[in-house]
């Protein structure tokens, strides 16, 4: 399911050497291959916002702490990631937001096993 849903991420992840990839790519690939792990991380992220969080901690590609925010536009939620310069950017596909949150969870020894 996730391979079709996140076709751009899937195409990208198929072109890299996962053994030398950065931690975010490794987590994203693992989440795409394990639908249950993706759903656990995705639901955990969603719950944080449902319970009132305006900003949620995450880890970006360079291993820096960052934050995620969720904004309702029309009937859908959009997720944005804070850049190093303080700007907010919407990732092309949601898998990257979930992977950043899952990477943060893993750094706190939550939910996901070490890759």
C-alpha positions as CSV (number, residue, x, y, z in Angstrom):
1,X,0.0,0.0,0.0
2,X,2.6,2.6,1.0
3,X,4.7,2.0,-2.1
4,X,1.7,3.2,-4.2
5,X,0.7,5.9,-1.8
6,X,4.3,7.3,-1.6
7,X,5.4,6.6,-5.1
8,X,8.0,9.4,-5.2
9,X,9.6,8.3,-1.9
10,X,9.5,4.7,-3.1
11,X,11.3,5.6,-6.3
12,X,13.9,7.6,-4.5
13,X,14.5,4.9,-1.9
14,X,15.0,2.3,-4.6
15,X,17.9,4.3,-6.0
16,X,20.0,4.6,-2.9
17,X,22.4,2.2,-1.1
18,X,20.5,1.7,2.1
19,X,23.6,0.4,3.9
20,X,25.2,3.8,3.6
21,X,22.0,5.9,3.7
22,X,21.3,8.5,6.4
23,X,19.0,7.5,9.3
24,X,16.0,9.2,7.9
25,X,16.1,7.3,4.6
26,X,16.6,4.0,6.6
27,X,13.5,4.7,8.8
28,X,11.4,5.8,5.7
29,X,12.4,2.6,3.9
30,X,11.6,0.5,6.9
31,X,8.2,2.2,7.3
32,X,7.4,1.6,3.7
33,X,8.2,-2.0,4.0
34,X,6.3,-2.6,7.3
35,X,2.8,-1.3,7.1
36,X,2.1,-2.0,10.8
37,X,5.2,0.1,11.8
38,X,4.1,2.9,9.6
39,X,0.6,2.9,11.1
40,X,1.9,2.8,14.6
41,X,4.2,5.9,14.0
42,X,1.5,7.7,12.0
43,X,-1.2,7.1,14.6
44,X,1.2,8.2,17.4
45,X,1.9,11.4,15.5
46,X,-1.8,12.1,14.9
47,X,-2.6,11.4,18.6
48,X,-0.1,14.0,19.7
49,X,-2.0,16.6,17.7
50,X,-5.5,15.3,18.7
51,X,-4.4,15.7,22.3
52,X,-3.7,19.3,21.8
53,X,0.0,19.6,20.8
54,X,0.6,22.6,18.4
55,X,4.1,21.5,17.6
56,X,5.6,18.0,17.8
57,X,9.3,17.1,18.1
58,X,11.1,15.3,15.2
59,X,14.5,14.8,13.8
60,X,15.5,15.9,10.3
61,X,17.8,14.4,7.7
62,X,20.9,15.9,9.2
63,X,20.0,14.6,12.7
64,X,18.9,18.0,14.0
65,X,16.0,18.5,16.2
66,X,13.0,20.0,14.4
67,X,9.3,20.4,14.8
68,X,6.2,19.4,13.0
69,X,2.9,21.3,12.9
70,X,-0.5,20.3,11.5
71,X,-2.9,22.8,9.9
72,X,-6.4,22.0,8.8
73,X,-7.1,23.3,5.3
74,X,-10.6,22.6,4.1
75,X,-11.4,19.1,5.3
76,X,-7.8,17.9,5.2
77,X,-4.8,18.2,7.5
78,X,-1.5,19.3,6.1
79,X,1.8,18.7,7.9
80,X,4.7,21.1,7.9
81,X,8.2,20.7,9.0
82,X,10.3,23.5,10.5
83,X,13.4,24.2,8.5
84,X,16.8,25.2,10.0
85,X,16.1,28.8,9.1
86,X,12.7,28.8,10.9
87,X,10.6,28.5,7.8
88,X,7.8,25.9,7.5
89,X,7.8,23.6,4.6
90,X,5.3,20.9,3.5
91,X,7.1,17.7,2.5
92,X,6.1,16.3,-0.9
93,X,4.8,13.1,0.7
94,X,3.6,12.4,4.3
95,X,6.0,9.5,4.7
96,X,8.8,12.0,5.4
97,X,6.9,13.6,8.2
98,X,6.1,10.2,9.7
99,X,9.7,9.1,9.3
100,X,11.0,12.3,11.0
101,X,8.7,11.6,13.9
102,X,9.6,7.9,14.0
103,X,13.3,8.8,14.0
104,X,12.6,11.1,17.0
105,X,10.7,8.2,18.7
106,X,13.5,5.8,18.1
107,X,16.0,8.3,19.6
108,X,13.8,8.3,22.8
109,X,13.6,4.4,22.7
110,X,9.9,4.5,21.8
111,X,7.9,2.3,19.4
112,X,10.5,1.5,16.7
113,X,13.5,-0.8,17.1
114,X,17.0,0.3,16.0
115,X,17.4,-0.1,12.3
